[in-house]
Amino acid sequence: MSAKPVTLRELAQRDIDEAIEHYLAEAGQALALSFIDALEKTLRRISEQPESGSPRYAHELDIPGLRFQSTGRFPYLVFYAERDTELDVWRVLHAARDIPAWMRAPVGN
């Protein structure tokens, strides 16, 4: 099976931008670049093996097909759903957040 292309929703891209800005401001360019590298590896992994993510929040939030994968040493979780032709990335959230509340938040939040 070949890798599926990854599509980032607007909220996911905003989450990523905020995380990068945070690392740049608090820890510097080197750590921000390490985060980007870890995120890219995570996206590549789920692109190649979409079923590897945990469905835990799919049950809790009643969103069929929702999965998440950790970014490794960084405390961020990539939330996505596998589609026929792509991987639909919904959010990239810090693991310490109230995940159900953030996933249910209106688009303006």
Backbone as CSV, one residue per row, in Angstrom:
resi,resn,N_x,N_y,N_z,CA_x,CA_y,CA_z,C_x,C_y,C_z
1,MET,0.846,-1.186,0.000,0.000,0.000,0.000,0.888,1.245,0.000
2,SER,0.559,2.181,-0.857,1.368,3.395,-0.939,0.863,4.457,0.031
3,ALA,1.724,5.415,0.305,1.384,6.492,1.235,0.280,7.365,0.646
4,LYS,-0.591,7.833,1.518,-1.665,8.736,1.102,-1.203,10.169,1.341
5,PRO,-1.617,11.095,0.478,-1.282,12.497,0.730,-1.972,12.995,1.998
6,VAL,-1.322,13.925,2.663,-1.836,14.495,3.903,-2.409,15.878,3.593
7,THR,-3.639,16.104,4.034,-4.280,17.403,3.887,-4.513,17.989,5.269
8,LEU,-3.980,19.184,5.510,-4.152,19.857,6.793,-5.366,20.769,6.735
9,ARG,-6.281,20.611,7.665,-7.382,21.564,7.780,-6.828,22.886,8.293
10,GLU,-7.591,23.939,8.127,-7.156,25.271,8.557,-6.806,25.292,10.047
11,LEU,-7.624,24.640,10.868,-7.340,24.615,12.313,-6.041,23.876,12.611
12,ALA,-5.766,22.800,11.894,-4.520,22.060,12.100,-3.322,22.940,11.749
13,GLN,-3.419,23.660,10.641,-2.319,24.547,10.252,-2.129,25.650,11.291
14,ARG,-3.219,26.167,11.808,-3.121,27.198,12.844,-2.483,26.621,14.114
15,ASP,-2.874,25.410,14.487,-2.264,24.755,15.652,-0.758,24.623,15.477
16,ILE,-0.335,24.207,14.296,1.092,24.024,14.003,1.824,25.360,14.074
17,ASP,1.247,26.377,13.449,1.870,27.702,13.479,2.034,28.214,14.904
18,GLU,1.018,28.013,15.741,1.088,28.459,17.138,2.155,27.693,17.906
19,ALA,2.273,26.393,17.663,3.296,25.594,18.350,4.693,26.060,17.948
20,ILE,4.896,26.306,16.665,6.201,26.776,16.189,6.524,28.138,16.795
21,GLU,5.564,29.037,16.796,5.772,30.359,17.404,6.140,30.227,18.880
22,HIS,5.466,29.317,19.575,5.759,29.088,20.995,7.207,28.622,21.173
23,TYR,7.622,27.617,20.402,8.984,27.112,20.537,10.014,28.169,20.156
24,LEU,9.744,28.947,19.126,10.675,30.014,18.752,10.832,31.030,19.879
25,ALA,9.706,31.428,20.482,9.730,32.454,21.534,10.326,31.938,22.834
26,GLU,10.036,30.696,23.183,10.427,30.172,24.489,11.743,29.391,24.495
27,ALA,12.099,28.788,23.362,13.253,27.899,23.380,14.234,28.118,22.235
28,GLY,13.852,28.887,21.245,14.772,29.186,20.151,14.545,28.363,18.902
29,GLN,15.306,28.749,17.890,15.143,28.170,16.563,15.450,26.670,16.516
30,ALA,16.471,26.236,17.225,16.856,24.826,17.161,15.720,23.913,17.616
31,LEU,15.062,24.262,18.720,13.971,23.426,19.199,12.752,23.526,18.280
32,ALA,12.489,24.703,17.745,11.384,24.863,16.793,11.613,23.973,15.567
33,LEU,12.846,23.932,15.080,13.164,23.077,13.931,13.050,21.601,14.287
34,SER,13.415,21.241,15.505,13.259,19.853,15.954,11.785,19.464,16.006
35,PHE,10.941,20.396,16.452,9.497,20.141,16.471,8.980,19.918,15.047
36,ILE,9.390,20.774,14.125,8.952,20.622,12.732,9.382,19.268,12.186
37,ASP,10.622,18.866,12.481,11.123,17.570,12.025,10.294,16.427,12.607
38,ALA,9.998,16.494,13.909,9.191,15.450,14.551,7.780,15.409,13.962
39,LEU,7.208,16.561,13.700,5.875,16.620,13.108,5.876,16.028,11.702
40,GLU,6.874,16.369,10.904,6.974,15.822,9.549,7.114,14.303,9.581
41,LYS,7.904,13.770,10.506,8.050,12.318,10.638,6.724,11.678,11.029
42,THR,5.998,12.330,11.924,4.695,11.808,12.347,3.723,11.794,11.171
43,LEU,3.688,12.871,10.417,2.795,12.940,9.255,3.169,11.890,8.213
44,ARG,4.450,11.679,8.012,4.902,10.643,7.074,4.482,9.252,7.566
45,ARG,4.630,9.016,8.876,4.274,7.715,9.450,2.777,7.432,9.281
46,ILE,1.934,8.416,9.595,0.496,8.163,9.468,0.070,8.116,8.004
47,SER,0.796,8.784,7.141,0.517,8.709,5.713,0.757,7.291,5.193
48,GLU,1.798,6.660,5.717,2.161,5.309,5.292,1.383,4.229,6.041
49,GLN,1.005,4.519,7.294,0.298,3.536,8.125,-0.817,4.221,8.908
50,PRO,-1.894,4.623,8.241,-2.960,5.374,8.907,-3.602,4.625,10.081
51,GLU,-3.628,3.321,9.991,-4.255,2.535,11.055,-3.418,2.474,12.329
52,SER,-2.204,3.016,12.298,-1.322,2.959,13.470,-1.751,3.911,14.582
53,GLY,-2.569,4.899,14.276,-3.008,5.852,15.290,-4.066,5.263,16.208
54,SER,-4.163,5.822,17.384,-5.137,5.358,18.370,-6.530,5.922,18.076
55,PRO,-7.571,5.075,18.179,-8.945,5.547,17.988,-9.608,6.002,19.287
56,ARG,-8.844,6.155,20.353,-9.404,6.448,21.673,-10.434,7.579,21.655
57,TYR,-10.101,8.710,21.077,-11.011,9.855,21.101,-12.183,9.701,20.135
58,ALA,-12.063,8.814,19.164,-13.192,8.555,18.259,-14.381,8.071,19.061
59,HIS,-14.130,7.206,20.010,-15.196,6.676,20.854,-15.714,7.748,21.803
60,GLU,-14.791,8.445,22.444,-15.171,9.463,23.431,-15.944,10.623,22.798
61,LEU,-15.553,11.021,21.586,-16.175,12.162,20.920,-17.263,11.755,19.928
62,ASP,-17.435,10.463,19.732,-18.397,9.932,18.770,-18.120,10.484,17.359
63,ILE,-16.845,10.377,16.962,-16.414,10.780,15.618,-15.796,9.543,14.962
64,PRO,-16.600,8.786,14.218,-16.089,7.564,13.589,-14.874,7.844,12.704
65,GLY,-13.861,6.999,12.845,-12.671,7.102,12.014,-11.598,8.045,12.528
66,LEU,-11.888,8.815,13.582,-10.888,9.724,14.124,-9.792,8.928,14.825
67,ARG,-8.558,9.281,14.538,-7.399,8.666,15.180,-6.423,9.764,15.575
68,PHE,-5.483,9.411,16.440,-4.410,10.357,16.749,-3.102,9.624,16.887
69,GLN,-2.035,10.376,16.670,-0.677,9.855,16.777,0.165,10.900,17.496
70,SER,1.003,10.461,18.392,1.918,11.347,19.119,3.059,11.787,18.216
71,THR,3.608,12.965,18.505,4.767,13.463,17.754,6.087,13.036,18.389
72,GLY,6.052,12.039,19.221,7.289,11.531,19.816,7.689,12.316,21.047
73,ARG,8.858,12.925,21.022,9.364,13.609,22.222,8.662,14.931,22.501
74,PHE,7.875,15.410,21.574,7.112,16.641,21.783,5.699,16.283,22.231
75,PRO,5.123,17.079,23.125,3.818,16.725,23.700,2.629,17.144,22.823
76,TYR,2.708,16.845,21.541,1.628,17.186,20.619,1.046,15.926,20.003
77,LEU,-0.254,15.968,19.777,-0.987,14.862,19.184,-1.584,15.323,17.863
78,VAL,-1.424,14.502,16.833,-1.971,14.791,15.508,-3.278,14.004,15.368
79,PHE,-4.377,14.726,15.186,-5.696,14.108,15.042,-6.067,14.079,13.568
80,TYR,-6.468,12.908,13.087,-6.729,12.745,11.662,-7.771,11.662,11.408
81,ALA,-8.267,11.657,10.181,-9.164,10.612,9.724,-8.685,10.164,8.348
82,GLU,-8.703,8.876,8.131,-8.310,8.348,6.826,-9.497,8.435,5.875
83,ARG,-9.258,8.983,4.718,-10.254,9.054,3.649,-9.809,8.129,2.519
84,ASP,-10.638,7.976,1.517,-10.296,7.077,0.399,-8.987,7.466,-0.271
85,THR,-8.772,8.759,-0.468,-7.614,9.199,-1.244,-6.606,10.031,-0.460
86,GLU,-6.882,10.310,0.820,-5.993,11.189,1.587,-6.135,10.959,3.083
87,LEU,-5.243,11.610,3.826,-5.367,11.687,5.275,-5.787,13.105,5.620
88,ASP,-6.898,13.211,6.307,-7.496,14.495,6.669,-7.071,14.836,8.096
89,VAL,-6.121,15.771,8.241,-5.608,16.148,9.560,-6.476,17.270,10.114
90,TRP,-7.157,16.985,11.221,-8.104,17.917,11.839,-7.428,18.926,12.742
91,ARG,-6.594,18.425,13.679,-5.966,19.288,14.695,-4.595,18.739,15.038
92,VAL,-3.744,19.606,15.604,-2.463,19.223,16.184,-2.444,19.912,17.541
93,LEU,-2.768,19.141,18.594,-3.007,19.719,19.913,-1.985,19.263,20.944
94,HIS,-1.671,20.160,21.865,-0.809,19.823,22.997,-1.534,18.784,23.849
95,ALA,-0.832,17.762,24.256,-1.435,16.648,24.986,-1.994,17.047,26.349
96,ALA,-1.518,18.165,26.918,-1.999,18.592,28.237,-3.330,19.340,28.153
97,ARG,-3.781,19.646,26.965,-5.056,20.348,26.812,-6.221,19.403,27.069
98,ASP,-7.373,19.991,27.295,-8.605,19.217,27.415,-9.006,18.843,25.985
99,ILE,-8.538,17.704,25.545,-8.709,17.305,24.144,-10.177,17.310,23.708
100,PRO,-11.094,16.687,24.448,-12.497,16.722,24.004,-13.028,18.145,23.851
101,ALA,-12.686,19.047,24.763,-13.168,20.420,24.666,-12.585,21.115,23.442
102,TRP,-11.305,20.915,23.166,-10.671,21.554,22.012,-11.199,20.977,20.704
103,MET,-11.496,19.688,20.683,-12.022,19.098,19.453,-13.458,19.545,19.183
104,ARG,-14.196,19.862,20.230,-15.582,20.310,20.073,-15.694,21.828,19.911
105,ALA,-14.594,22.550,20.136,-14.623,24.029,20.106,-15.071,24.530,18.747
106,PRO,-15.875,25.587,18.743,-16.266,26.201,17.474,-15.042,26.705,16.723
107,VAL,-15.164,26.855,15.448,-14.050,27.246,14.587,-13.424,28.568,15.035
108,GLY,-14.169,29.481,15.584,-13.621,30.769,16.003,-12.734,30.708,17.206
109,ASN,-12.643,29.577,17.918,-11.830,29.457,19.138,-10.446,28.966,18.858
